[in-house]
Every structure is written in structure tokens, then in C-alpha cells.
Amino acid sequence: MSENYTDESIRTLDWKEHIRLRPGMYIGKLGDGTSHDDGIYVLLKEIIDNSIDEFIMGNGRTIEVNITESVVSVRDYGRGIPLNKVNDCVSRINTGAKYESQAFKKSVGLNGVGTKAVNALSGYFKTQSFREGRVKTVEYEQGNLVNDAPIVESTERQGVLTTFVPDVEIFGNFRYLSEYVEEMLWNYAFLNNGLTLLFNGQKFLAKNGLYDLLERNITGNETMIYPIIHIRDDDFECAFTHKNNSYNEEYYSFVNGQHTTQGGTHQNAFREAIVKTIRDFYDRDYDTSDIRNSLAAAISIKVEEPVFESQTKTKLGSQMMERDGRSIRTYIGDIIKKHVDNYLHMNPETAEALQRKILQSERERKDMANIKKLARESVKKVSLHNKKLRDCRIHFNSNHEKRLETTLFITEGDSASGSITKSRDVQTQAVFSLKGKPLNSFGLTKKVVYENEEFNLLQAAINIDESMENLRYNNVVIATDADVDGSHIRLLLLTFFLQFYPDLVRSGHVYILQTPLFRVRNKKETLYCYTEEERITALKKLGANSEITRFKGLGEISPEEFRHFIGPGMRLDPVILRRDLSIAEMLEYYMGKNTPERQQFIISNLRIESELTEEQVH
């Protein structure tokens, strides 16, 4: 081996080659747009972040976002990039104005990388900077400059228009889901009072900051125990309340407008400050979990030169950062202490409601202690001979670079779980095997989670009973047969998650696995079809005499074939909760005792699929 290690072995990559070779360093993961943290949304965010920074500096009050199929455009009305530096700003790493704190204070972008990553990972990329009655246009393909147009006169309003198409060679057959884009834009609106965002003509504008964010996100069967407490002080803002019908903490945290989905120093400081302030106010040493149980909070802080743990900026690092000579922890703690203490003194009804909630949580915790103890012992005992969970080696609650790929498949029966187990990537993919249909948990208390062995083992595998921060898999995928029984099992599992762990669904971690209904093949080629339409297309391509196999269940798909369906091209349907939908009403309708009503719904929506005619095939 040593004699092959020569001068020729050493290679220097240019900026775009390195980004394209190691995209995970810049955008986290690739994906096809099915997941809210897929790379195509990071590309969009990186471009919008530049426009947000302009707004924060007092330039431009409107940002327009348009997405038509795969083409994305973002237009702001800020200062525009200095015309002679447009090419450098979008194609030279470590080039930008954000190193000069006077030009961009407390900005989202810091390293001069974001726009370059978008450029390198796009099949087509164009930036136009309109400034002082002139325009500079540059165009690229896969990071290669194809048009460096001269500066010409323009009547367009000042600002920047960026258009890009994510590269299909990198992202494959991707799609932008409007629900994920809208969620991103709402967060920008909540964090930037006075900013108007337009997405394909739809308007996003918020007047009450994080108060509006929290109010919008408390939906379904959840209600507030007391009115939202909203605090604004200097460069810190927060809003919080406690919820009914909820068991977990829920946080929406931001640094300089960046959604830190994994929390970090600022979020930890808030959690500590809330506990200390409430203990001091009531002069009681309440248990931390009783104070924070069912707490919902939104937190935002602006700091100069924040330190994130990665380029995707989803977690604020623990390195010491200061505000006014104080650490971030002390800075947030002082604000919470002052405002929350004052608020509770001035609003005794809220103080009483909060204390009742804490005492209720204390009673429930003590009542459940013995049950949880028995449940943990049961998990340990069963785990010694546990054939339900075939775990993976990397988990979401680690710092491994592949953490975003971690997936738990929940499947039914030994044959289906056996096929997936033999096909999976043991590094990042785990399999949990159900034994028959799980219990309908609608209307039951959380006690059932610990007393039902299957639910007990499932919650132990996912590991979010205490906190979402402990989540072991980024993707929880329900993999059931494409028949009536499979659909029923799917509903029972979704009922379980929505009843006891709605944040798992709300945070975009739950998916339905699509597997092919048909295999169409001739002697030369095999095509897998997920829909009737795909089968028709396959027959047209391969010929009407091709062999057609109808997969009745996952157990019929061989491990060799399964590798095609749970690999890089895996098709997932995200479970997305509509904001106007009540979880309680939905579960009552689909899983309650109103059988005649559901029967009428099924009859009204029944669709009978006809057999293919020869004309349809050809």
C-alpha cells in the first residue's frame, strides 16, 4: 500500500468540488424534500437568510419567494450586493461583508459559505444585484460560471434576485412541500416585526412576535392553562405557557433568527431560569420535572458572532458568549427572573393556575412512579430476549454526522420485519416488530403506555418519555402492508403517537413508508410501480406481455428487493398535522365509538378501481 502513496495521491479541491463531494458538511443531509430538514430547504433558507440580514439592518421590508416545480426565486429590496463583488460573493468561499460587524450586526450568516453552497449544489444558479440604477447578473451551472454579464442600467428597485434549481444529480427526484416552506416563512415573520413575506402570492405577516408563534402552534386537543406570558427585553424575547392534555416540554428556539431545532445554550439557560424563578416565587423546592411538564415556550436571542455546532446552525454551541459583560446564561436568567416574578405578582390568577398545574404534575408523577418502575424492569427483562427491536449503531441523540439519517421502521409480523432487517443499513436503520394489531389507545390515560408491553417497549425504543431531546431516531417510519389490515395498524399507531406523543408528529419525525404495489418485468428490465398509473406506464414501456406481480404484503418482498425501497431512493409520506385540525376531534371521529358515522364516510368516499383495458395499456 505504501508505494501507492505518492505526490499524485495528494489532491486539492476547488470550492465547488469540495461542496459537491461533501454536501453534508454544508447542508446537513440531502433527502428529496419529504423531510422538513432535507437539504433543499436548507438551500432555500440560506438565500432567505441573506435577505433577512438586510431587513435586520433596516433595508427592505418585503421578501418575495416563488417556487414553481423545481425553480426557486427569492427577491429582496435591500441594498443590493456591491456590483463589482457579486461574482465573488456567490462563488468565493470566505468572501462577504459579515466579517465586518458594523455592516452586519447579529446576522444569521457568519462564514461566507451559505450562498456558495447553494450555487455549488444547484444545476442552475443566477444572482442579479440591482443597485443605484444598475444591475449585475451572473449565472452558473453546478457551480461553474456560464455568464458573467456586464453591468448595465436598470429601472428595477434596488435589491437582489436569486434564482436556483437544486441539482438532480445530487438531490434526485426532489419536491418542495408547501407545508414546510410555509412553516419556515411563518417563523421568519414571527421573528421580524414589520417584515412581509410573500410565497407564491400568499402573505406572511405577524404583529406580536413569539406570542403569535406560540398561539399558532398550540392546536388540536391542547389548551392553555393560563394566558401566554410574553416578554421582550433588549435583544431577548420569549413567550410561554403550560398546556392541558400534554406530557412533554415543547420549545421553539432561535438565535439571530435561525431556528435552532436542537436547542443549545440559550434554550438550556431559559429552562434553568424558569425553574429557579418559579421555585423562588412560591418559596417551594418543586421538582424540576413538575415545573417543566407540559411547558410550551418560544425563545429568541440576538448575539454578535454566535458559535453554532455546525454549518446548518441547528444548535447553539456551549462556548462562552457574553451580553453586556454577562454570560448568556446569566443574561437570560436575569431577564426571566425580573419579568416572570413581576408578572406572577401582578396576575394572581395566573400564579394560582400555574401552581395548580405544578401540584397536579407532582401527584401524577408520584402515582406513576411505581408503574414506571415496573415498566422499566419489564423493559430490561424483555430486552434480554427482545426480538422486537433490531437496533442500529448510530442514534439521533448523538453527535455523529449521520444522525439525521437514523430511522426506526415499525412493521408488522416476522416475515416483513425479517425482510427489512436483512436489507437495512445496520449503522442507521433499526426495526421494531409488532405482534398483530396494537391496542386502540384513544381515550386511555398514559398509564397504558407502561402497562401494555408492546407500547412500553416501543416508547422505550424511541426514548422520548422524559424529553424530545432524548429522541433516538430522526425518522420514525410506519411500514405496514398496503391492505385494510395494514391501514388499520397504521391508524392505531398514529393514534398512539397523537394521544401520548403529539410533539413527535408535530416536529415532523413520523412517516409512512411507501412500498411498491406491483412489479412489472420482462427478460431485460424490472420496474417497480407504486400506483396504478405507474403500472400502466411500465406496461407501455416493457410491453403488454410482461410479467406482473401484485405484492400483497411486505413479507412477500425479498430482502434483495427491499434494498431498493429503504435505500437512498426510499419513498416516504410525511405525517403533517393541519393547523386548523383538532387532534381530539380527529381521533374521536376515526377511532371513537361513532361507527355508523364512519361507515357512511367510507361509503361516500368509496372508489372502485376498474380493471385495465387493452386500450389503457397501449
C-alpha positions in Angstrom: 0.0 0.0 0.0 2.8 2.5 0.9 4.3 2.5 -2.6 1.0 3.8 -4.0 1.0 6.8 -1.7 2.8 9.3 -4.0 2.7 13.0 -4.9 -0.2 12.2 -7.2 -2.2 10.9 -4.2 -2.5 14.5 -2.8 -5.3 16.4 -4.4 -6.6 20.0 -3.8 -10.3 20.5 -4.5 -11.6 23.9 -5.5 -14.6 25.4 -3.6 -17.4 23.8 -5.6 -15.8 20.4 -5.9 -15.4 20.2 -2.1 -19.1 21.3 -1.5 -20.4 18.8 -4.1 -18.2 16.0 -2.7 -19.1 16.6 0.9 -22.5 18.3 0.9 -23.3 17.0 4.4 -20.8 19.4 5.8 -22.7 22.4 4.5 -26.4 21.4 4.4 -26.7 18.5 6.9 -28.3 15.8 4.7 -29.6 15.5 1.1 -33.1 14.0 1.0 -35.8 14.5 -1.6 -37.9 17.1 0.2 -40.0 14.6 2.2 -38.5 15.7 5.5 -38.5 19.3 6.8 -34.7 19.2 7.4 -33.8 17.9 3.9 -31.1 19.8 2.0 -33.4 21.6 -0.5 -35.0 23.5 2.4 -31.5 24.4 3.7 -30.7 25.8 0.3 -33.8 28.0 0.4 -33.1 29.1 3.9 -29.5 30.1 3.1 -30.7 32.5 0.4 -33.6 33.9 2.5 -31.2 34.4 5.5 -29.2 36.9 3.4 -32.4 38.9 2.7 -33.4 38.7 6.4 -30.0 40.1 7.4 -30.7 43.1 5.1 -34.0 43.6 6.8 -32.4 43.5 10.3 -30.0 46.2 9.2 -33.0 48.4 8.2 -33.0 47.7 4.4 -36.1 46.4 2.7 -39.4 45.4 4.3 -40.6 42.8 1.8 -39.2 39.4 0.7 -40.8 37.5 -2.2 -40.4 33.7 -2.5 -41.7 31.8 -5.5 -41.4 28.1 -6.2 -42.7 26.6 -9.4 -41.9 22.9 -9.5 -38.1 22.8 -9.1 -37.4 26.5 -9.8 -36.9 28.7 -6.8 -36.6 32.5 -6.7 -36.0 34.9 -3.8 -36.3 38.7 -4.2 -35.5 41.2 -1.6 -35.4 45.0 -1.7 -32.3 45.7 0.4 -29.2 47.5 -0.5 -28.1 45.0 -3.2 -24.6 43.4 -3.4 -21.9 45.9 -4.5 -21.9 45.3 -8.2 -18.2 44.6 -8.7 -18.3 42.0 -6.0 -21.4 39.9 -7.0 -19.3 37.1 -8.6 -17.0 36.9 -5.5 -19.9 36.9 -3.1 -21.6 33.9 -4.7 -18.6 31.8 -5.7 -15.6 32.5 -3.5 -15.6 30.8 -0.1 -14.8 33.1 2.9 -15.9 36.2 0.9 -18.7 38.5 2.3 -19.5 41.5 4.4 -20.4 39.6 7.5 -16.9 39.5 8.9 -17.2 43.3 9.4 -19.6 43.6 12.4 -20.5 47.2 11.5 -22.0 46.1 8.2 -24.0 43.1 9.6 -24.6 43.1 13.3 -26.1 39.9 14.8 -26.6 38.3 11.4 -27.7 34.8 10.6 -24.9 34.1 8.2 -21.4 34.2 9.6 -18.9 32.2 7.5 -19.4 33.4 3.9 -20.4 29.8 2.9 -24.2 29.6 2.6 -24.8 31.2 -0.9 -21.7 29.4 -2.3 -23.2 26.1 -1.1 -26.4 26.9 -2.9 -24.5 27.8 -6.0 -22.4 24.6 -6.0 -25.4 22.3 -5.3 -27.6 23.8 -7.9 -27.9 22.6 -11.5 -28.7 26.3 -12.4 -28.0 29.4 -10.3 -28.4 33.0 -11.1 -28.0 36.2 -9.0 -29.0 39.7 -10.1 -28.0 42.6 -7.9 -29.9 45.9 -8.5 -28.1 48.9 -7.1 -28.1 52.6 -7.8 -30.0 52.3 -11.2 -27.7 49.5 -12.5 -27.8 45.7 -12.5 -25.1 43.0 -12.4 -26.0 39.4 -13.4 -24.1 36.2 -13.0 -25.2 32.7 -13.9 -23.8 29.3 -13.0 -24.3 25.6 -13.7 -23.2 23.2 -11.0 -21.0 26.0 -9.6 -19.4 26.7 -13.0 -19.7 30.3 -14.3 -21.5 30.3 -17.6 -22.5 34.0 -17.8 -20.7 37.0 -16.3 -22.8 39.8 -17.8 -21.5 43.3 -17.9 -23.1 45.9 -15.6 -26.0 47.7 -17.3 -28.6 50.2 -16.5 -31.8 49.1 -14.9 -35.1 50.6 -13.7 -35.8 47.8 -11.2 -36.0 48.6 -7.5 -32.8 48.1 -5.5 -32.2 44.7 -4.0 -31.2 41.1 -5.0 -33.0 38.5 -7.0 -31.6 34.9 -6.7 -32.9 32.0 -8.8 -31.8 28.4 -8.5 -32.7 24.9 -9.3 -31.3 22.2 -6.9 -29.1 19.7 -8.9 -31.0 16.5 -9.7 -27.6 14.7 -9.8 -27.3 15.4 -6.0 -30.9 15.5 -4.8 -32.6 13.1 -7.3 -36.3 13.3 -7.8 -37.0 16.0 -5.2 -40.0 18.1 -4.4 -40.7 21.1 -2.3 -43.7 20.6 0.1 -45.5 23.9 0.6 -46.3 23.0 4.3 -42.6 23.0 5.1 -41.9 26.2 3.2 -44.8 27.9 4.9 -43.6 26.9 8.3 -40.2 28.4 7.6 -41.7 31.6 6.4 -44.0 31.9 9.4 -41.0 31.6 11.7 -39.3 34.4 9.8 -42.4 36.6 10.1 -42.8 35.9 13.9 -39.2 36.9 14.5 -39.1 40.0 12.4 -41.9 42.5 13.2 -42.7 44.7 10.2 -41.4 42.2 7.7 -43.8 41.0 5.0 -43.0 37.7 3.2 -44.8 36.6 0.1 -44.8 32.9 -1.0 -46.4 32.3 -4.4 -48.6 35.3 -3.6 -49.6 34.2 -0.1 -48.8 36.8 2.6 -46.9 36.1 5.9 -47.0 38.9 8.4 -47.0 38.8 12.3 -47.6 41.7 14.6 -47.0 40.1 18.0 -43.8 38.2 17.6 -43.3 35.0 19.5 -46.7 35.4 21.1 -48.3 34.8 17.7 -45.9 31.8 17.1 -46.9 30.1 20.3 -50.6 30.8 19.9 -50.5 29.3 16.4 -48.6 26.2 17.5 -50.9 25.3 20.3 -53.6 23.4 18.4 -55.7 20.4 18.4 -56.7 18.9 21.8 -54.3 21.2 23.7 -55.5 24.3 25.6 -53.6 26.8 27.6 -53.8 26.6 31.4 -53.1 30.3 31.7 -52.7 33.1 29.1 -49.4 33.3 27.3 -46.7 35.2 29.2 -44.8 37.4 26.6 -41.5 39.0 27.4 -39.4 41.4 25.3 -36.2 42.9 26.8 -33.3 44.2 24.8 -32.3 41.5 22.3 -34.2 38.7 24.1 -37.8 37.7 23.6 -39.8 34.7 24.9 -43.4 33.6 25.2 -44.5 30.6 27.3 -47.4 28.8 28.9 -48.4 25.4 30.2 -50.8 23.2 28.3 -53.5 20.8 29.1 -53.5 17.3 27.6 -49.8 17.3 27.1 -47.0 15.4 28.8 -43.8 16.8 27.2 -41.9 20.1 27.1 -42.1 21.9 23.8 -39.6 24.5 22.6 -39.2 26.8 19.6 -35.8 28.4 20.0 -34.0 30.9 17.7 -30.6 32.7 17.6 -30.4 35.7 15.3 -33.5 34.4 13.5 -32.0 31.0 13.0 -34.4 28.1 14.1 -32.2 26.1 16.5 -34.2 22.9 16.3 -31.7 21.2 18.6 -31.7 23.9 21.2 -28.4 24.8 22.8 -27.0 27.2 25.4 -29.9 29.8 25.2 -32.6 27.1 25.5 -30.9 25.5 28.4 -30.5 28.9 30.1 -34.2 29.5 29.7 -35.2 26.1 31.2 -32.9 26.7 34.2 -34.2 30.2 34.7 -37.9 29.2 34.6 -37.3 26.5 37.3 -35.3 28.8 39.6 -37.7 31.8 39.2 -40.8 29.6 40.0 -39.2 28.0 43.0 -38.2 31.4 44.3 -41.7 32.9 43.7 -43.6 30.1 45.5 -40.8 29.5 48.0 -41.1 25.8 47.3 -38.4 23.3 46.1 -40.7 21.9 43.4 -39.2 19.1 41.3 -37.8 20.3 38.0 -39.9 17.8 36.0 -43.1 19.0 37.7 -42.4 22.6 36.8 -41.5 21.9 33.2 -44.0 19.2 32.5 -46.3 20.4 29.6 -44.4 23.7 29.3 -44.5 25.3 25.8 -42.1 28.1 25.0 -40.7 30.2 22.2 -37.3 31.8 22.8 -35.3 34.2 20.7 -32.0 35.9 21.3 -29.7 38.1 19.2 -26.0 37.9 19.8 -22.9 39.0 17.9 -20.8 36.2 16.4 -22.8 33.2 17.8 -21.0 29.9 17.8 -23.1 27.1 16.3 -22.1 23.4 16.3 -22.3 23.0 12.6 -22.8 25.0 9.3 -26.5 24.1 9.4 -26.8 26.1 12.7 -29.4 24.0 14.4 -27.7 24.1 17.8 -26.1 27.0 19.7 -22.7 25.9 21.0 -21.6 25.9 24.6 -18.7 28.2 24.1 -18.7 31.2 26.3 -20.6 34.1 24.8 -21.4 37.3 26.6 -24.0 40.0 26.6 -23.2 43.3 28.4 -20.3 41.6 30.3 -22.6 38.7 31.4 -22.7 35.1 30.2 -25.7 34.2 28.0 -26.9 32.0 30.9 -26.8 35.0 33.4 -28.2 37.4 30.8 -31.3 35.3 30.2 -31.6 34.3 33.9 -31.7 37.9 35.0 -34.4 38.8 32.4 -36.6 35.8 33.3 -36.3 36.5 37.0 -37.3 40.1 36.7 -40.2 39.8 34.3 -41.8 36.5 35.3 -41.6 37.4 39.0 -43.3 40.7 38.3 -45.9 39.1 36.1 -46.9 36.5 38.7 -47.2 39.1 41.4 -49.4 41.3 39.2 -51.5 38.4 37.9 -52.5 36.2 40.9 -55.0 34.2 38.8 -52.2 33.1 36.6 -50.0 32.4 39.6 -52.7 30.2 41.1 -53.3 28.3 37.8 -49.6 27.7 37.4 -49.3 26.3 40.9 -52.3 24.0 40.5 -50.6 22.6 37.3 -47.3 22.0 39.2 -49.1 20.2 42.0 -51.1 18.2 39.6 -47.9 17.1 37.8 -46.4 16.2 41.2 -49.4 14.0 42.0 -49.3 12.3 38.6 -45.6 11.7 38.8 -45.9 10.1 42.2 -48.8 8.0 41.1 -46.9 6.8 38.0 -43.7 6.2 39.8 -44.4 2.6 40.7 -45.9 1.8 37.3 -42.8 3.3 35.6 -40.5 1.3 37.8 -42.3 -1.9 36.9 -42.3 -0.9 33.3 -38.5 -0.2 33.3 -37.9 -3.6 34.9 -40.1 -5.2 32.3 -38.2 -3.5 29.5 -34.9 -4.6 31.0 -36.2 -8.2 31.4 -37.7 -8.4 27.9 -34.7 -6.6 26.3 -32.5 -9.6 27.3 -34.5 -11.7 24.9 -36.1 -8.9 22.8 -36.8 -9.9 19.3 -39.0 -6.8 18.7 -36.2 -4.3 18.3 -33.2 -4.8 16.0 -31.4 -1.6 16.8 -28.9 0.4 14.8 -25.5 1.6 15.8 -25.9 5.3 15.4 -28.7 7.3 17.1 -30.2 10.8 16.6 -29.3 11.9 20.1 -25.6 11.5 19.3 -23.2 13.9 17.6 -22.5 11.5 14.7 -22.5 13.1 11.2 -25.1 10.5 10.1 -27.5 11.2 12.9 -30.1 12.8 10.6 -30.3 9.5 8.7 -31.3 7.5 11.7 -34.6 5.6 11.1 -36.8 3.3 13.1 -39.1 1.1 10.9 -42.2 -0.1 12.8 -43.6 -3.1 11.0 -45.9 -6.0 11.5 -45.1 -9.7 11.6 -41.9 -11.7 11.5 -41.7 -12.1 7.7 -41.9 -8.3 7.0 -39.5 -7.4 9.8 -37.2 -10.2 8.7 -37.0 -8.8 5.1 -36.4 -5.2 6.3 -33.8 -6.4 8.9 -31.8 -8.3 6.2 -32.0 -5.3 3.9 -31.3 -2.4 6.2 -28.3 -0.3 6.9 -27.2 -1.5 10.3 -25.5 1.8 11.0 -28.6 4.0 10.8 -31.7 1.8 10.4 -33.5 0.0 13.2 -36.6 -2.3 13.0 -39.3 -2.7 15.6 -41.6 -5.7 15.0 -45.3 -5.6 16.1 -47.1 -8.7 17.1 -50.5 -8.3 15.5 -52.6 -5.2 15.9 -51.7 -2.8 18.7 -54.3 -1.6 21.2 -56.6 1.3 20.3 -55.3 3.8 22.9 -57.8 6.5 22.1 -59.3 7.9 25.3 -56.9 6.0 27.6 -54.5 7.5 30.1 -50.8 7.4 29.8 -50.8 4.5 32.3 -51.5 2.2 29.3 -48.1 3.2 27.9 -46.3 1.4 30.7 -48.7 -1.4 31.3 -49.0 -2.5 27.7 -45.9 -4.5 26.9 -45.8 -3.5 23.2 -46.3 0.2 23.8 -43.9 0.1 26.7 -41.1 -1.4 24.5 -41.9 1.0 21.7 -41.7 4.1 23.8 -38.5 2.8 25.4 -37.0 2.3 21.9 -38.0 5.8 20.8 -37.0 7.3 24.2 -39.0 10.5 24.4 -41.0 9.8 27.5 -39.0 12.3 29.5 -38.0 14.7 26.8 -37.9 15.1 23.0 -34.2 15.8 23.3 -33.6 12.2 24.0 -35.2 11.1 20.7 -33.1 8.1 19.4 -34.3 8.2 15.7 -34.8 11.2 13.5 -37.3 9.3 11.3 -40.0 7.1 12.8 -41.4 5.2 9.8 -44.6 3.1 9.9 -44.1 0.2 7.5 -47.3 -1.8 7.1 -48.9 -3.8 4.3 -50.9 -1.9 1.6 -54.2 -3.5 2.6 -57.1 -3.0 5.0 -55.3 -4.6 8.0 -52.1 -2.6 7.3 -54.1 0.6 7.1 -55.8 -0.2 10.4 -52.5 -0.8 12.1 -51.2 2.5 10.7 -54.2 4.3 12.3 -53.7 2.6 15.6 -50.0 3.6 15.7 -50.9 7.2 14.7 -53.5 7.2 17.4 -50.9 6.1 20.0 -48.4 8.9 18.9 -51.1 11.6 18.7 -52.6 10.6 22.0 -49.4 10.5 24.0 -46.5 12.0 22.0 -48.0 14.6 19.6 -44.8 16.5 19.5 -43.2 13.6 17.7 -45.7 14.1 14.9 -45.8 17.9 15.1 -42.0 18.1 14.8 -42.0 16.2 11.5 -40.5 12.9 12.7 -43.2 10.5 11.7 -43.6 9.0 8.2 -45.5 6.3 6.2 -43.3 4.0 4.1 -44.4 3.6 0.5 -43.7 0.2 -0.9 -44.5 -0.9 -4.5 -47.8 -2.4 -5.3 -46.6 -4.1 -8.5 -43.5 -5.5 -10.1 -43.5 -5.4 -13.9 -40.7 -7.2 -15.7 -39.6 -8.7 -18.9 -36.3 -10.6 -19.7 -34.3 -7.3 -19.9 -35.8 -5.0 -17.2 -37.7 -4.8 -14.0 -39.8 -1.9 -12.9 -41.5 -1.4 -9.5 -44.8 0.5 -9.5 -46.3 2.3 -6.5 -49.6 3.3 -8.2 -52.0 2.1 -10.9 -50.8 4.9 -13.1 -47.1 3.7 -12.8 -48.2 0.2 -13.7 -49.8 1.5 -16.9 -46.7 3.4 -17.8 -44.5 0.4 -17.1 -46.6 -1.9 -19.3 -46.4 0.7 -22.1 -42.6 0.7 -21.8 -42.0 -3.1 -21.3 -44.9 -4.4 -23.4 -48.3 -5.9 -22.5 -46.8 -9.5 -22.3 -44.6 -8.5 -19.4 -44.9 -10.5 -16.1 -46.9 -8.6 -13.5 -46.7 -9.4 -9.8 -49.1 -7.8 -7.2 -47.4 -7.5 -3.8 -50.0 -8.4 -1.2 -47.8 -7.7 1.8 -44.3 -6.6 2.8 -43.4 -10.2 3.7 -43.7 -11.1 0.0 -40.9 -8.7 -0.9 -37.5 -10.4 -0.8 -34.6 -8.8 1.2 -32.8 -8.2 -2.1 -35.7 -6.3 -3.5 -36.3 -4.4 -0.2 -32.9 -2.8 -0.5 -34.3 -0.8 -3.4 -37.2 0.5 -1.2 -35.4 1.5 2.0 -32.2 2.9 0.5 -31.3 6.3 -0.9 -34.5 6.3 -3.1 -36.8 5.5 -0.2 -40.3 6.9 -0.7 -41.8 8.4 2.5 -45.1 10.2 3.1 -44.7 12.7 6.0 -47.4 12.8 8.5 -48.3 16.5 8.6 -50.9 18.0 11.0 -53.1 20.7 9.6 -53.2 23.8 11.8 -56.9 24.0 11.6 -57.4 20.4 12.7 -58.3 19.4 16.2 -56.4 16.3 17.3 -59.2 15.5 19.8 -62.0 15.8 17.2 -60.0 13.8 14.6 -59.3 10.9 17.0 -62.8 10.9 18.2 -64.1 10.7 14.6 -61.8 8.0 13.3 -61.1 6.0 16.5 -64.1 6.6 18.7 -67.4 4.8 19.0 -69.3 6.6 16.2 -69.3 3.5 14.0 -72.3 4.5 11.8 -70.9 7.9 11.0 -67.6 6.3 9.9 -69.4 3.7 7.8 -71.3 6.5 6.0 -68.0 8.3 5.4 -66.5 5.1 3.9 -69.5 4.5 1.6 -69.5 8.2 0.5 -65.8 8.1 -0.4 -65.5 4.6 -1.8 -63.6 4.4 -5.0 -63.9 1.2 -7.2 -60.9 0.7 -9.4 -61.7 -0.9 -12.7 -59.5 -3.5 -14.5 -57.1 -2.2 -17.1 -58.4 -2.4 -20.6 -56.2 -3.1 -23.6 -56.7 0.4 -24.7 -55.4 1.8 -21.3 -52.3 -0.4 -21.6 -51.5 0.8 -25.1 
